[in-house]
């Protein structure tokens, strides 16, 4: 079986992070499991649609598209011991930037990650319009970095005037020392969103699906590379796409996004 985590700046880092889990998944299912280092959200969705990807962690904004267009069946996401989960979208700027609030983005360029990303594109577009009257590509210009990691590094290095990112990714980069906290300043923080949804291809054998789910919900986090990377989380919890992703579909609707599949 092929497993892929949502695209990140350095897939090799996350391949190591997921190694222990994939061994557990292989033991539980009796199948050989291979990590697929996808380079973009589009590549991940196409791999799922074409039958070349069987299990995946799909980013928050990509989940509705994956469900509608690839047959993706999300069933789990990471959570903390107290059941809390999710992340915030933050708009960040270089620490010494003259930009003090989202209103100051007018006339400047805001870096997004990819068009399907919730916190990296769709949420900031909707929130900047609703709360500050800023219209994308009219009141401010955009650049696409490809990934949250790239946006964070771009702001830290002053390649981007501002960027919209998932703070969970940014905080893990701080913890790994990829960038320093004092290089970046946050000018806006959203309400919390559901995080990466984990699921399977729709056409897998039901008995295999049951074993896949069992592997997620029985994985021993303590002492694992997964726990070291995702320090605040220590379990997978069940999700219900219709209700848990309702806020994401509302953001999509506000942006005029539909899930028609090409």
ZAVO-564248 format. One record per residue (C-alpha): residue in one letter; x, y, z. Coordinates in pm, 1 decimal. Last residue first. Layout:
% residues N
rest, x, y, z
A, X, Y, Z
...
//
This chain:
% residues 262
rest, x, y, z
X, -1221.6, 1816.8, -1404.0
X, -1417.6, 1770.6, -1082.9
X, -1676.7, 2023.5, -976.4
X, -1615.2, 2097.5, -610.1
X, -1714.9, 2460.9, -609.3
X, -1526.8, 2763.0, -480.1
X, -1704.2, 3099.0, -482.7
X, -1481.7, 3235.8, -206.7
X, -1766.5, 3254.2, 45.0
X, -1867.5, 2899.5, -57.1
X, -1513.9, 2777.1, 10.2
X, -1518.7, 2937.8, 353.2
X, -1853.2, 2770.6, 424.3
X, -1709.3, 2436.1, 306.1
X, -1425.6, 2478.9, 555.2
X, -1666.2, 2552.0, 839.5
X, -1865.8, 2235.7, 757.1
X, -1548.5, 2022.5, 773.4
X, -1620.8, 1860.7, 1111.0
X, -1989.7, 1810.7, 1031.7
X, -1991.8, 1633.4, 695.1
X, -1640.3, 1492.6, 737.2
X, -1708.9, 1304.0, 1057.2
X, -1384.5, 1250.1, 1243.6
X, -1246.0, 975.8, 1465.7
X, -949.9, 1052.3, 1688.2
X, -579.3, 979.7, 1637.2
X, -356.9, 1009.9, 1943.1
X, -74.1, 1195.4, 2115.5
X, -78.4, 1546.8, 1981.5
X, 101.0, 1850.0, 2127.0
X, 449.6, 1728.0, 2031.7
X, 375.5, 1649.7, 1668.6
X, 739.2, 1587.5, 1573.2
X, 844.5, 1395.6, 1885.0
X, 511.4, 1213.5, 1899.9
X, 550.1, 1096.9, 1539.9
X, 909.7, 989.8, 1607.4
X, 765.9, 756.4, 1871.6
X, 840.8, 753.9, 2245.3
X, 472.6, 744.1, 2341.7
X, 252.5, 733.2, 2033.4
X, 150.9, 365.7, 2041.3
X, -71.2, 326.2, 1730.5
X, -401.8, 163.1, 1824.7
X, -642.9, 406.9, 1656.4
X, -447.0, 440.2, 1334.6
X, -379.5, 67.1, 1299.2
X, -743.3, -17.5, 1373.1
X, -849.9, 215.3, 1093.3
X, -620.8, 37.1, 849.1
X, -745.5, -302.9, 970.3
X, -1108.3, -203.5, 910.9
X, -1016.9, -70.1, 566.0
X, -855.1, -405.3, 480.0
X, -1176.3, -587.6, 570.9
X, -1374.9, -336.8, 363.3
X, -1154.0, -402.5, 54.5
X, -1030.9, -69.9, -80.7
X, -1243.3, 122.1, -331.4
X, -1292.2, 450.3, -146.6
X, -923.7, 531.4, -107.8
X, -828.0, 586.9, 254.2
X, -829.0, 857.2, 517.0
X, -637.1, 1097.2, 734.1
X, -759.9, 1454.6, 774.7
X, -502.1, 1727.0, 838.6
X, -631.0, 1979.8, 1095.0
X, -973.8, 2109.0, 1183.8
X, -978.3, 2488.1, 1205.8
X, -929.8, 2719.5, 1503.3
X, -1031.2, 3086.3, 1494.2
X, -797.3, 3310.0, 1299.5
X, -476.5, 3485.3, 1405.8
X, -360.7, 3813.9, 1251.9
X, -45.7, 4029.2, 1266.3
X, 207.4, 3760.7, 1361.2
X, 575.7, 3857.0, 1375.0
X, 864.6, 3652.4, 1239.1
X, 1244.5, 3651.6, 1274.9
X, 1219.7, 3634.3, 1656.7
X, 1074.5, 3283.3, 1638.0
X, 1383.0, 3148.9, 1462.9
X, 1364.7, 2941.4, 1145.5
X, 1450.3, 2576.3, 1076.9
X, 1525.5, 2536.6, 1449.2
X, 1325.5, 2213.9, 1478.5
X, 1089.2, 2367.1, 1737.3
X, 1043.8, 2680.1, 1526.0
X, 961.1, 2463.1, 1222.4
X, 707.4, 2273.0, 1433.0
X, 552.5, 2607.3, 1530.7
X, 523.8, 2713.0, 1165.7
X, 346.9, 2391.7, 1062.9
X, 93.6, 2425.3, 1346.6
X, 53.4, 2794.7, 1264.6
X, -99.2, 2715.7, 926.8
X, 19.6, 2995.9, 700.9
X, -78.7, 3325.5, 538.3
X, 221.7, 3525.2, 420.5
X, 357.0, 3879.7, 431.4
X, 620.6, 4092.8, 259.1
X, 777.6, 3779.4, 114.2
X, 1149.3, 3723.1, 45.8
X, 1222.8, 3871.3, 387.4
X, 1427.1, 3565.4, 495.7
X, 1184.6, 3485.5, 779.9
X, 893.5, 3561.4, 547.2
X, 1022.1, 3324.0, 279.8
X, 1104.7, 3056.0, 537.4
X, 744.3, 3064.7, 662.0
X, 605.2, 3066.7, 307.4
X, 826.5, 2777.8, 197.3
X, 722.3, 2569.1, 497.5
X, 355.9, 2639.1, 422.0
X, 396.8, 2494.7, 72.6
X, 378.0, 2597.3, -294.7
X, 501.5, 2954.7, -246.9
X, 217.5, 3120.1, -437.5
X, 231.7, 3497.8, -479.7
X, -63.1, 3731.1, -438.3
X, -148.1, 4096.1, -493.6
X, -349.2, 4320.7, -266.0
X, -654.1, 4544.1, -300.0
X, -758.4, 4398.5, -634.5
X, -589.1, 4058.2, -665.5
X, -770.6, 3944.8, -349.2
X, -1031.9, 4185.6, -218.3
X, -969.4, 4359.7, 114.1
X, -1281.1, 4473.8, 300.2
X, -1110.9, 4421.0, 637.9
X, -1325.4, 4164.0, 816.5
X, -1519.3, 3987.9, 539.5
X, -1267.1, 4032.3, 256.6
X, -961.3, 3956.4, 467.8
X, -1147.0, 3660.6, 617.5
X, -1250.5, 3503.7, 284.8
X, -909.8, 3540.8, 117.5
X, -730.3, 3435.8, 435.6
X, -943.1, 3119.8, 460.0
X, -898.4, 3010.1, 97.7
X, -523.7, 3053.0, 54.5
X, -270.2, 2902.4, 295.3
X, -511.3, 2842.2, 580.4
X, -746.5, 2636.4, 364.0
X, -504.8, 2512.6, 97.3
X, -654.3, 2426.8, -242.7
X, -507.0, 2731.4, -423.3
X, -153.7, 2663.8, -295.7
X, 72.7, 2835.5, -40.7
X, -32.2, 3200.3, -27.3
X, 206.9, 3495.8, -13.1
X, 56.0, 3840.9, 35.4
X, 181.6, 4121.3, -186.5
X, 124.8, 4488.8, -100.7
X, -123.9, 4757.7, -200.0
X, -347.0, 4685.5, 97.9
X, -157.2, 4463.1, 342.7
X, -175.3, 4744.3, 601.1
X, -536.0, 4651.7, 682.9
X, -407.4, 4311.3, 797.4
X, -229.5, 4485.9, 1086.3
X, 114.7, 4623.6, 1171.4
X, 297.6, 4612.3, 837.7
X, 615.1, 4821.1, 879.6
X, 813.4, 4497.6, 887.6
X, 1085.6, 4446.1, 1151.3
X, 972.5, 4096.7, 1254.4
X, 913.4, 3984.0, 896.7
X, 538.8, 3932.6, 840.7
X, 287.4, 3666.2, 938.3
X, -80.7, 3608.3, 873.8
X, -185.1, 3322.4, 1097.5
X, -435.4, 3045.6, 1028.1
X, -508.1, 2853.6, 1343.5
X, -475.0, 2483.5, 1418.0
X, -683.4, 2178.4, 1503.5
X, -734.9, 1944.8, 1794.1
X, -842.4, 1921.4, 2155.4
X, -938.3, 1578.8, 2289.2
X, -768.4, 1627.2, 2627.6
X, -479.2, 1400.2, 2527.7
X, -419.1, 1600.0, 2211.9
X, -564.6, 1527.1, 1870.9
X, -457.2, 1398.6, 1530.6
X, -714.3, 1334.6, 1260.4
X, -922.4, 1037.1, 1154.9
X, -1182.8, 900.6, 910.6
X, -1137.4, 1067.3, 572.5
X, -1272.6, 871.0, 270.4
X, -1108.2, 994.4, -52.2
X, -1310.3, 909.0, -363.5
X, -1095.8, 1138.0, -578.1
X, -1318.9, 1429.1, -678.8
X, -1569.6, 1499.6, -405.0
X, -1377.9, 1366.0, -105.5
X, -1044.6, 1504.0, -225.7
X, -1201.3, 1842.4, -299.4
X, -1360.4, 1857.0, 47.0
X, -1028.9, 1750.2, 208.6
X, -799.3, 1991.0, 24.0
X, -858.8, 2281.8, 259.3
X, -761.5, 2082.9, 567.7
X, -458.0, 1908.1, 420.9
X, -484.8, 1544.1, 317.4
X, -314.1, 1269.9, 519.8
X, -315.8, 969.8, 294.4
X, -389.1, 601.7, 244.0
X, -425.2, 420.7, -89.8
X, -237.8, 623.0, -350.6
X, -182.4, 512.3, -712.1
X, -554.5, 462.1, -781.4
X, -585.7, 742.4, -1036.3
X, -788.7, 970.0, -810.8
X, -554.4, 920.8, -514.6
X, -246.4, 1001.3, -722.8
X, -424.3, 1301.0, -875.5
X, -509.6, 1434.5, -530.2
X, -149.9, 1399.0, -409.8
X, -7.9, 1559.5, -723.3
X, -245.2, 1855.3, -689.6
X, -150.5, 1902.4, -325.3
X, 215.7, 1921.7, -423.8
X, 547.8, 1738.7, -395.8
X, 425.2, 1398.4, -278.3
X, 676.6, 1186.9, -85.4
X, 511.6, 840.7, -117.8
X, 586.4, 623.8, 187.7
X, 557.1, 250.1, 117.1
X, 354.0, -6.6, 311.8
X, 391.0, -383.8, 268.1
X, 66.5, -546.3, 371.0
X, -23.2, -766.9, 668.0
X, -269.1, -499.4, 778.9
X, -170.4, -454.7, 1143.6
X, 199.1, -522.6, 1092.6
X, 217.9, -292.1, 789.6
X, 40.8, -12.7, 977.0
X, 278.3, -51.6, 1272.2
X, 580.1, -31.1, 1039.8
X, 414.9, 271.5, 875.2
X, 374.4, 436.9, 1214.3
X, 739.1, 386.9, 1296.5
X, 854.5, 536.3, 964.9
X, 622.9, 840.7, 977.2
X, 877.1, 1088.5, 1114.6
X, 1148.8, 950.3, 884.8
X, 931.5, 1010.2, 578.8
X, 851.5, 1346.7, 731.1
X, 1208.4, 1469.8, 707.3
X, 1246.1, 1327.3, 355.5
X, 937.7, 1523.0, 242.6
X, 1123.8, 1854.0, 291.6
X, 899.8, 2155.0, 221.9
X, 578.6, 1971.1, 302.3
X, 306.1, 1803.8, 98.5
X, 30.4, 1625.9, 299.9
X, 145.1, 1281.6, 409.1
X, 137.8, 995.5, 162.9
X, 86.8, 621.1, 209.4
X, 108.9, 356.8, -66.7
X, 0.0, 0.0, 0.0
//
